[in-house]
Amino acid sequence: MQLNEGQAAEYKKRHNPIWPELAALLKDYGISDYSIFLDNETNTLFAVLSAEVPEKLETLKTEEIMKKWWTYMRDIMQTNEDHSPLSIPLEEVFYLL
């Protein structure tokens, strides 16, 4: 994901604390160990999470609270037309268990 220039402090502020109803929704979807990292030089955001059923994540975009969150965040990051964060899926090339 890509954060707009100069928005790091605001991004952190909006996540601390995260909306309780959004946290509950993510947990209902089986999401845990969710972290977002920021590369301050490029404003790139990198998210890592565990999901009990990864295929279920695709339906998150239909949830009203998710849409509301995306709309709330759209002014500080690059987004798609539906306000979801513009993101690029990455290929896993190494994993150590």
mmCIF file of the C-alpha atoms, coordinates in Angstrom:
data_MODEL
# 
_entry.id   MODEL 
# 
loop_
_atom_site.group_PDB 
_atom_site.id 
_atom_site.type_symbol 
_atom_site.label_atom_id 
_atom_site.label_alt_id 
_atom_site.label_comp_id 
_atom_site.label_asym_id 
_atom_site.label_entity_id 
_atom_site.label_seq_id 
_atom_site.pdbx_PDB_ins_code 
_atom_site.Cartn_x 
_atom_site.Cartn_y 
_atom_site.Cartn_z 
_atom_site.occupancy 
_atom_site.B_iso_or_equiv 
_atom_site.pdbx_formal_charge 
_atom_site.auth_seq_id 
_atom_site.auth_comp_id 
_atom_site.auth_asym_id 
_atom_site.auth_atom_id 
_atom_site.pdbx_PDB_model_num 
ATOM 1  C CA . MET A 1 1  ? 0.000   0.000   0.000  1.00 0.00 ? 1  MET A CA 1 
ATOM 2  C CA . GLN A 1 2  ? 1.150   3.565   -0.499 1.00 0.00 ? 2  GLN A CA 1 
ATOM 3  C CA . LEU A 1 3  ? 0.839   6.371   2.021  1.00 0.00 ? 3  LEU A CA 1 
ATOM 4  C CA . ASN A 1 4  ? 0.662   9.944   0.759  1.00 0.00 ? 4  ASN A CA 1 
ATOM 5  C CA . GLU A 1 5  ? 3.705   12.129  1.452  1.00 0.00 ? 5  GLU A CA 1 
ATOM 6  C CA . GLY A 1 6  ? 3.705   13.679  4.916  1.00 0.00 ? 6  GLY A CA 1 
ATOM 7  C CA . GLN A 1 7  ? 0.888   11.509  6.287  1.00 0.00 ? 7  GLN A CA 1 
ATOM 8  C CA . ALA A 1 8  ? 2.814   9.070   8.515  1.00 0.00 ? 8  ALA A CA 1 
ATOM 9  C CA . ALA A 1 9  ? 1.836   10.752  11.790 1.00 0.00 ? 9  ALA A CA 1 
ATOM 10 C CA . GLU A 1 10 ? -1.818  10.917  10.760 1.00 0.00 ? 10 GLU A CA 1 
ATOM 11 C CA . TYR A 1 11 ? -1.811  7.281   9.653  1.00 0.00 ? 11 TYR A CA 1 
ATOM 12 C CA . LYS A 1 12 ? -0.423  6.205   13.024 1.00 0.00 ? 12 LYS A CA 1 
ATOM 13 C CA . LYS A 1 13 ? -2.927  8.423   14.853 1.00 0.00 ? 13 LYS A CA 1 
ATOM 14 C CA . ARG A 1 14 ? -5.896  6.888   13.009 1.00 0.00 ? 14 ARG A CA 1 
ATOM 15 C CA . HIS A 1 15 ? -4.744  3.405   13.985 1.00 0.00 ? 15 HIS A CA 1 
ATOM 16 C CA . ASN A 1 16 ? -4.200  4.208   17.660 1.00 0.00 ? 16 ASN A CA 1 
ATOM 17 C CA . PRO A 1 17 ? -6.602  3.035   18.721 1.00 0.00 ? 17 PRO A CA 1 
ATOM 18 C CA . ILE A 1 18 ? -8.216  1.237   15.826 1.00 0.00 ? 18 ILE A CA 1 
ATOM 19 C CA . TRP A 1 19 ? -12.009 1.422   15.796 1.00 0.00 ? 19 TRP A CA 1 
ATOM 20 C CA . PRO A 1 20 ? -13.286 -1.316  18.151 1.00 0.00 ? 20 PRO A CA 1 
ATOM 21 C CA . GLU A 1 21 ? -15.942 -2.390  15.638 1.00 0.00 ? 21 GLU A CA 1 
ATOM 22 C CA . LEU A 1 22 ? -13.289 -2.785  12.939 1.00 0.00 ? 22 LEU A CA 1 
ATOM 23 C CA . ALA A 1 23 ? -11.032 -4.819  15.249 1.00 0.00 ? 23 ALA A CA 1 
ATOM 24 C CA . ALA A 1 24 ? -14.021 -7.029  16.109 1.00 0.00 ? 24 ALA A CA 1 
ATOM 25 C CA . LEU A 1 25 ? -14.831 -7.519  12.414 1.00 0.00 ? 25 LEU A CA 1 
ATOM 26 C CA . LEU A 1 26 ? -11.258 -8.538  11.604 1.00 0.00 ? 26 LEU A CA 1 
ATOM 27 C CA . LYS A 1 27 ? -11.241 -11.015 14.479 1.00 0.00 ? 27 LYS A CA 1 
ATOM 28 C CA . ASP A 1 28 ? -14.621 -12.389 13.319 1.00 0.00 ? 28 ASP A CA 1 
ATOM 29 C CA . TYR A 1 29 ? -12.952 -13.046 9.971  1.00 0.00 ? 29 TYR A CA 1 
ATOM 30 C CA . GLY A 1 30 ? -10.253 -15.085 11.712 1.00 0.00 ? 30 GLY A CA 1 
ATOM 31 C CA . ILE A 1 31 ? -7.533  -12.459 11.337 1.00 0.00 ? 31 ILE A CA 1 
ATOM 32 C CA . SER A 1 32 ? -4.770  -12.398 13.934 1.00 0.00 ? 32 SER A CA 1 
ATOM 33 C CA . ASP A 1 33 ? -1.151  -11.311 14.238 1.00 0.00 ? 33 ASP A CA 1 
ATOM 34 C CA . TYR A 1 34 ? -1.881  -8.286  12.028 1.00 0.00 ? 34 TYR A CA 1 
ATOM 35 C CA . SER A 1 35 ? 0.964   -5.793  11.647 1.00 0.00 ? 35 SER A CA 1 
ATOM 36 C CA . ILE A 1 36 ? 1.523   -2.875  9.272  1.00 0.00 ? 36 ILE A CA 1 
ATOM 37 C CA . PHE A 1 37 ? 5.031   -1.563  8.662  1.00 0.00 ? 37 PHE A CA 1 
ATOM 38 C CA . LEU A 1 38 ? 6.026   1.765   7.108  1.00 0.00 ? 38 LEU A CA 1 
ATOM 39 C CA . ASP A 1 39 ? 9.102   2.416   4.976  1.00 0.00 ? 39 ASP A CA 1 
ATOM 40 C CA . ASN A 1 40 ? 9.611   6.111   5.788  1.00 0.00 ? 40 ASN A CA 1 
ATOM 41 C CA . GLU A 1 41 ? 11.800  6.692   2.728  1.00 0.00 ? 41 GLU A CA 1 
ATOM 42 C CA . THR A 1 42 ? 9.227   5.513   0.166  1.00 0.00 ? 42 THR A CA 1 
ATOM 43 C CA . ASN A 1 43 ? 5.973   5.846   2.184  1.00 0.00 ? 43 ASN A CA 1 
ATOM 44 C CA . THR A 1 44 ? 5.273   2.216   1.371  1.00 0.00 ? 44 THR A CA 1 
ATOM 45 C CA . LEU A 1 45 ? 3.068   0.317   3.822  1.00 0.00 ? 45 LEU A CA 1 
ATOM 46 C CA . PHE A 1 46 ? 3.574   -3.422  4.182  1.00 0.00 ? 46 PHE A CA 1 
ATOM 47 C CA . ALA A 1 47 ? 0.937   -5.489  5.981  1.00 0.00 ? 47 ALA A CA 1 
ATOM 48 C CA . VAL A 1 48 ? 1.347   -8.997  7.374  1.00 0.00 ? 48 VAL A CA 1 
ATOM 49 C CA . LEU A 1 49 ? -1.449  -11.005 8.946  1.00 0.00 ? 49 LEU A CA 1 
ATOM 50 C CA . SER A 1 50 ? -2.533  -14.514 9.736  1.00 0.00 ? 50 SER A CA 1 
ATOM 51 C CA . ALA A 1 51 ? -5.934  -15.666 8.540  1.00 0.00 ? 51 ALA A CA 1 
ATOM 52 C CA . GLU A 1 52 ? -7.706  -18.867 9.533  1.00 0.00 ? 52 GLU A CA 1 
ATOM 53 C CA . VAL A 1 53 ? -9.414  -19.030 6.118  1.00 0.00 ? 53 VAL A CA 1 
ATOM 54 C CA . PRO A 1 54 ? -7.522  -16.801 3.650  1.00 0.00 ? 54 PRO A CA 1 
ATOM 55 C CA . GLU A 1 55 ? -10.205 -17.223 0.969  1.00 0.00 ? 55 GLU A CA 1 
ATOM 56 C CA . LYS A 1 56 ? -12.713 -15.533 3.296  1.00 0.00 ? 56 LYS A CA 1 
ATOM 57 C CA . LEU A 1 57 ? -10.731 -12.268 3.237  1.00 0.00 ? 57 LEU A CA 1 
ATOM 58 C CA . GLU A 1 58 ? -12.093 -11.436 -0.216 1.00 0.00 ? 58 GLU A CA 1 
ATOM 59 C CA . THR A 1 59 ? -15.562 -10.895 1.294  1.00 0.00 ? 59 THR A CA 1 
ATOM 60 C CA . LEU A 1 60 ? -14.285 -8.268  3.758  1.00 0.00 ? 60 LEU A CA 1 
ATOM 61 C CA . LYS A 1 61 ? -14.816 -5.654  1.037  1.00 0.00 ? 61 LYS A CA 1 
ATOM 62 C CA . THR A 1 62 ? -18.581 -6.199  1.292  1.00 0.00 ? 62 THR A CA 1 
ATOM 63 C CA . GLU A 1 63 ? -18.710 -5.257  4.978  1.00 0.00 ? 63 GLU A CA 1 
ATOM 64 C CA . GLU A 1 64 ? -20.064 -1.771  5.738  1.00 0.00 ? 64 GLU A CA 1 
ATOM 65 C CA . ILE A 1 65 ? -17.543 -1.029  8.505  1.00 0.00 ? 65 ILE A CA 1 
ATOM 66 C CA . MET A 1 66 ? -14.708 -1.929  6.110  1.00 0.00 ? 66 MET A CA 1 
ATOM 67 C CA . LYS A 1 67 ? -16.102 0.458   3.493  1.00 0.00 ? 67 LYS A CA 1 
ATOM 68 C CA . LYS A 1 68 ? -16.465 3.169   6.127  1.00 0.00 ? 68 LYS A CA 1 
ATOM 69 C CA . TRP A 1 69 ? -12.814 2.668   7.220  1.00 0.00 ? 69 TRP A CA 1 
ATOM 70 C CA . TRP A 1 70 ? -11.572 2.855   3.636  1.00 0.00 ? 70 TRP A CA 1 
ATOM 71 C CA . THR A 1 71 ? -13.484 6.104   3.083  1.00 0.00 ? 71 THR A CA 1 
ATOM 72 C CA . TYR A 1 72 ? -11.997 7.481   6.305  1.00 0.00 ? 72 TYR A CA 1 
ATOM 73 C CA . MET A 1 73 ? -8.464  6.617   5.168  1.00 0.00 ? 73 MET A CA 1 
ATOM 74 C CA . ARG A 1 74 ? -8.682  7.646   1.510  1.00 0.00 ? 74 ARG A CA 1 
ATOM 75 C CA . ASP A 1 75 ? -7.416  11.190  2.040  1.00 0.00 ? 75 ASP A CA 1 
ATOM 76 C CA . ILE A 1 76 ? -4.041  10.022  3.371  1.00 0.00 ? 76 ILE A CA 1 
ATOM 77 C CA . MET A 1 77 ? -3.213  7.090   1.102  1.00 0.00 ? 77 MET A CA 1 
ATOM 78 C CA . GLN A 1 78 ? -3.548  5.949   -2.486 1.00 0.00 ? 78 GLN A CA 1 
ATOM 79 C CA . THR A 1 79 ? -6.824  4.142   -3.095 1.00 0.00 ? 79 THR A CA 1 
ATOM 80 C CA . ASN A 1 80 ? -8.882  2.402   -5.746 1.00 0.00 ? 80 ASN A CA 1 
ATOM 81 C CA . GLU A 1 81 ? -12.207 3.820   -6.978 1.00 0.00 ? 81 GLU A CA 1 
ATOM 82 C CA . ASP A 1 82 ? -14.062 1.972   -4.182 1.00 0.00 ? 82 ASP A CA 1 
ATOM 83 C CA . HIS A 1 83 ? -11.681 3.675   -1.682 1.00 0.00 ? 83 HIS A CA 1 
ATOM 84 C CA . SER A 1 84 ? -9.962  0.382   -0.820 1.00 0.00 ? 84 SER A CA 1 
ATOM 85 C CA . PRO A 1 85 ? -6.201  0.810   -0.440 1.00 0.00 ? 85 PRO A CA 1 
ATOM 86 C CA . LEU A 1 86 ? -4.259  0.486   -3.649 1.00 0.00 ? 86 LEU A CA 1 
ATOM 87 C CA . SER A 1 87 ? -2.184  -2.588  -2.997 1.00 0.00 ? 87 SER A CA 1 
ATOM 88 C CA . ILE A 1 88 ? 0.059   -4.984  -4.830 1.00 0.00 ? 88 ILE A CA 1 
ATOM 89 C CA . PRO A 1 89 ? 0.033   -8.676  -3.930 1.00 0.00 ? 89 PRO A CA 1 
ATOM 90 C CA . LEU A 1 90 ? 3.536   -9.936  -3.234 1.00 0.00 ? 90 LEU A CA 1 
ATOM 91 C CA . GLU A 1 91 ? 4.955   -13.346 -4.021 1.00 0.00 ? 91 GLU A CA 1 
ATOM 92 C CA . GLU A 1 92 ? 6.371   -15.190 -1.042 1.00 0.00 ? 92 GLU A CA 1 
ATOM 93 C CA . VAL A 1 93 ? 9.889   -16.256 -1.910 1.00 0.00 ? 93 VAL A CA 1 
ATOM 94 C CA . PHE A 1 94 ? 11.074  -17.503 1.486  1.00 0.00 ? 94 PHE A CA 1 
ATOM 95 C CA . TYR A 1 95 ? 9.463   -18.745 4.693  1.00 0.00 ? 95 TYR A CA 1 
ATOM 96 C CA . LEU A 1 96 ? 11.154  -20.158 7.786  1.00 0.00 ? 96 LEU A CA 1 
ATOM 97 C CA . LEU A 1 97 ? 8.992   -22.083 10.212 1.00 0.00 ? 97 LEU A CA 1 
# 
